Amino acid sequence: MTIDCKQFRVEPEEKVDLAARPTDVKPLYDSHKDYRRRIAAHVAELTEQQSLLYNNNTHALLLIFQGMDTAGKDSCIQHVMSGVNPQGCQVSSFKHPSAAELEHDFLWRTTQRLPERGQIGIFNRSYYEEVLIVRVQPDILQAEGLPQEVGHSDHLWQQRYRSITDLEHHLHHNGTRILKFFLHLSKNEQRKRLLRRIDDPTRNWKFSVSDTVQRKSWTPYQKAYELCLGATSTRHAPWYVVPADDKHNAHLIVSQAILDALQALRMSYPKVDSARERELQAIRKDLAKRD
């Protein structure tokens, strides 16, 4: 069963209302066994598509994952990309910027990690943090040392949205395909996951006090996401609001969207010309001889 991912896509300039978008949908699998079968099929096809991407060496794929703490970004990346050749994939996680990074424009540190042709780049958080967490926690913005006329401008966020969409437009026209996933988690499901991290000793390491701090700003974060998604989802670099209360569903939706994007490139393995084919046959004939 092919999943229609259009229902989760944010249309360009759409006024996004996250409260109207589901955090949970009817299971896209019949059982846990059926889920394993479906995700394995997706992973196998992704492996094949990645090989084609690598061998064609004309396009790159950039996957961006955003979401509230415990939304399942790590889990999604782990399960969906489990069959991808590590030589053709690079995962970058972006946390609080370093002192050196703060000395540059807000896109500098992420542009250095963009995938080259033939590669898949995965951003676990991204430059979008600059219009999300920075918007909710203005003290971070103050540390960026912006000129006063910029840092105190009412148009700062619109300017950053424009910088982001201009970058993504440029990347698209130079061969990089971009998919952006917002893992849409309910506040109640986040509470359950945080409690599991505390109650399960094997998950204690995952718990951070900052998780509960950000939870207290849930409403401002949801608003920041709504404004960001509506302003930066474009035809060339769409956002998908993925229901994330059920991790299995999220994995299937994300993997299907990635497959759709790769298959749309209509890639095939490079064909050799007649001279090269004759050369290969001559080499084969020589190799077939017994030493």
C-alpha positions, 0 to 999 in steps of 0.5 A, a space after each residue: 500500500 502506497 501512502 499518499 503523503 500530500 495530505 501531510 504537506 504544507 502548501 506554499 503560503 498556507 496559514 498553518 494551524 497545528 491544532 487542526 492537524 492530527 498528531 495521530 492517525 489511523 495506523 498505516 499497518 495491520 500489526 507490528 509484523 506488518 509494520 516490520 514488513 512495510 518498513 523493510 520494503 521501504 528501506 530496501 527501495 531506499 537503498 536501491 534509490 540511494 545507489 542510483 543517486 550515488 552513481 548518477 552523481 547529478 543530484 543531492 538530497 537534503 532531509 531536515 527534521 524538526 520537532 519538539 523534544 521527544 518527537 522522535 527525530 533520532 528514532 525516525 532517522 535511525 529506522 528509515 535510513 537503516 539500510 543506507 550505505 554510510 558512504 553515501 549519507 551524512 547526519 548532522 546534528 545542530 545544537 547550541 552554536 559555538 563561539 566561532 559559529 556565533 561570529 558568522 551569519 545564521 546560515 554559515 554553520 549549516 551550509 558547511 554540512 550541505 550534501 554534495 552531489 550523489 549524497 544524502 544529507 540529514 539535518 537533525 535540527 537545522 538552520 530553522 532553529 534560528 526562527 524557532 528556539 531563537 524566536 521563543 528565547 530572545 536571549 539567544 538572539 542577543 548573543 549573536 551580536 547582530 547590528 542593532 538595526 538588525 537585531 531589533 528590527 520588527 522584520 527580522 523573522 521575515 528577513 530570515 524566512 526570506 534568506 532561508 527560502 532564497 537558499 533553498 531555491 538556489 540549492 534546488 536549482 543546483 540539483 539538491 532536493 529538499 524535504 522538511 519534516 516537522 514531527 507533530 507530537 501532542 503535549 500529552 504524548 510528550 509527557 508520557 515519553 518524558 516520564 518513560 525516560 525518568 522511570 526506565 533506568 536505561 533511558 535516564 541518559 536521554 532525559 534533560 532538564 531543558 526538555 521540561 523547560 521548553 515544555 513550559 513554553 509549549 504554546 509559544 513554540 507551537 506558534 513559532 512553528 506555525 509561522 515558520 511552516 507557513 512562510 517557508 514551505 515551497 513547491 521546491 522545498 516542502 514541509 510535511 507535518 507528520 503525525 508523531 504520536 505513533 512512531 511506526 506511522 511516522 517512520 512509514 510516512 517519512 520513508 514514503 515521502 523520501 521514496 516519492 522524491 527520489 523516484 521522481 528523479 527517474 534515475 537509472 544506472 549510467 549506460 556505457 557506449 559501444 566502444 566501452 562495451 567492446 572493451 569490457 567484453 574483451 577484458 571479460 574474455 581475457 579474465 575467463 581464461 584459465 591461468 
